[in-house]
Amino acid sequence: MLTYGVAADATDDYVRIGESTAIESLRRFVNTVVEVFGDEYLRSPNEDDTARLLAIGESRGFAAEGQALEVNYTINNNEYTMGYYLANGIYPSWATFVKTIPEPQGNKKRYFATTQEACRKDVERVFGVLQARFAIFWGLARFWDEDTIGQIMRACVIMHNMIVENERDEKDDLNYDGVGERVKISSDETPELEEFIKNYKNIKDKDIHNQLQDDLIEHM
């Protein structure tokens, strides 16, 4: 039922288990997985995890000292100093979000919306990894209560993390010896309050949000 998305009543012919028994078995299974393995596989990253992830990022060209890279770029003759995330319409109109255009009018806006949504799909495919491994995510949850749906999701994430850990141990060739001492998350150069307030206002600036979208449309 988890892996192949088989309906509960289909297990009667397949493994000679009645529908109600199959549902109760799945419920008990996911509850047990979460209870036994949740503390390990749903925990927040510890110091070793953080050091390992930062080292992997550093090996791929990302900054690894806990400081974000400075962002400076020009689009349509306008300068920007903040990066942005691709988002759908439910997000606020902040300067750090580039949203799609609902019902776009004109070739430029239609092209922008199509391209933005296509790029966003690349990010959304990350969740597709879970869907590929556990087909239960593809189906409609017609008879599950909210608590069971949550436990099913947690159990699948736990088992996915187990698989990732196992595969990483098999093919990981990075050397992390001493990396916990070498890679530190910096807390230096904390912006003063005034600078923090200024950055906060800039992030929530709707005018910058609209200008960035217009510039991207023209640029594309």
N, C-alpha and C positions, 0 to 999 in steps of 0.2 A: 504493500500500500504506500509506503514512503518512497521507495525507489522507482517503482513503475507506475504509480498512480492508479493501481487496481482498485476498483470499487469494493466496498466492504462486502456486498452481497455476492460478488464474484468469487470470493474465497471459498464459498460453500462447495462448488464443484472442483476447485483447484486443490485445496488442501483439507477438504472435509471439515472446515470450521464455519460455524454459523455466523451470520452477519453481526449479531449482538456480541458474540464472543470475540470476533475479529476487532470490533471497535474498542471493546474493553481491553483487549490485549495490547492494541496500539497505544491506547491511553496510558496503560501501566508501563509500557516500554519507554515511552518518551519521558514520563515522570521520573523513572529510575535513571535514565541517562543523565538528565539534568541534575538529579540529586547526587549521583555518584561522581560525575565528571565536571559539573558546572563550575565549581570553585577553581579548577585548573584551566579549563578551556574557555571560560567566559570572563575570566578575571581581567583587570586592567593590566597593561604592560608593566613589568617590573624593570629594575635598572638594567639587568642583563638583556631583556627584550629590547629596551630602548637603545642600548648601545649597539646591539646587533642590527637593528633596523636603520640606525643612523650610519653604520658602517656600510651597509648595502647601498644606501642612498649616496654616500660619498663615493663609492666605487663606480656609480653611474652618473656622477657629475653634479650631484646635489650638495648643497651646503650641509655640514654635519655638526655644527657647533650650536644648534638650537636657535640660530638667527636666520630669519627669512632673507632671501636675496633682495637687493634693491631692484625696483621695477621702474624703468624709464623707457617710454616708447612714444612714437608720434604716429597718429592716424589722421589723414585728411588735414594736415597742418595743425592739428591740436595735440598738445603734449599731455601725457598721463603718467602718474607716478604710483598707481595701484594696479595690481593684477585683478582679474575678474574670473568668476565662475559662470559656466553656462547653466541656465536654470529655466524652468517652465513658469507658467503664469501665476502660480500660487505664491511665488516669492515676492518680497517687497521690492520696490523700485529704488534700489540702492546703487551706488556707483560701482560696487564690486560684483554686481550681477548683470549678466547680459541675457535677457529673456527673449523667447521667441515672440512672433507677432501673430496674434489670433486673427484669422480671416484677413490675411495680408492683401492689400490692393496695389496693383502695379507690378511690373516684372522685377524691379529691384528688391522690393520687400518680399515678394514671393521667393525669390532666389535666396535671400538672406534667411528666411524662415526655414526653407528646406535644408540649407547647409547647416544652420545652427542645430536643428533637430537631429540631423544625421550625426554630427559630432557628439551631441549629447547622448545619443544611443550608444556610442562607444563606452561611455562611463556607465550607463545603465546595464551594459552587458556583464558588468561585474556581478550583479545579482543573478544574471543568467547562469553563472557557474553553479550556484545552488540549485537553480531550476533544472539544469542538466543532470545533476547528481540525484536530485530528489524530485521526481515527477509529481509528487503530491502538491507542489507549489503551483502547478499549471492548472489544476482543477478548481472548481468552485467549492468553497467550504459550506456545503448545504446544511450539514447536521452537527457541526462542531460548535461547542460553546467557546466563548472568547478565551477562557483560561486554557482549554485544550489546544486551541489554535496557537496560542503563545508558547505553550510547551513543545508543540511540534516544531515550531520555528527554532526555538532554542536548541532542541535536540539535534536538528539538522545542522545548525551552525557548529555545535560541538563536534559532531562527527566529521563535518567538513574540515574543521581545524585539526582534528586528529589525522586526517588524510594529508593535509598540507604539511604538518609536522613530520609525518613519516616520509613523505617525498623529499622534504628539505634535508632530512638526515641522510638520505640515500645519495643525494647529488650535490649537496652544498660543499663547495670547494673554497669558500672564503675562510681565512684564518682570523678568528676572533680573540686570539690570545692577547690579553692585556688591553683589549679594546674598551673595556669598562673604565679603565684608568685614563685612556687616551682621549676618548670622546666624552665631553662634558656638556651638559645643557647649561648654557650661559644665562645668567640673570643680570649681567652687567648692562650699563647704559640704558637703564629703564627710563623711558621718556618722562619728563616732568608733567605735572597735571595739566598745564595749559596746552602742551603739545598733544597730550592724550585726548583732551576735549576737542582740539582742532581736528585731529585725525578721525575721531568719532563722528564729528559733524560732516566731514568730507565723505566718509563711507556712506552716510545716509542721505547724501545730496541727490535729490531726484533730478535736478537739472543736469548734473554730470552724467547720471544714468541715461537720460534721454539723449544727451549730446554724444556719448560713447556709442550708443546704438545707431544713431544717425551716421556717425563717422564710419562705423563698421559697414553699414549698408553701402555707403559711397565707395569705401575702399574695396569691397568685394565686387 
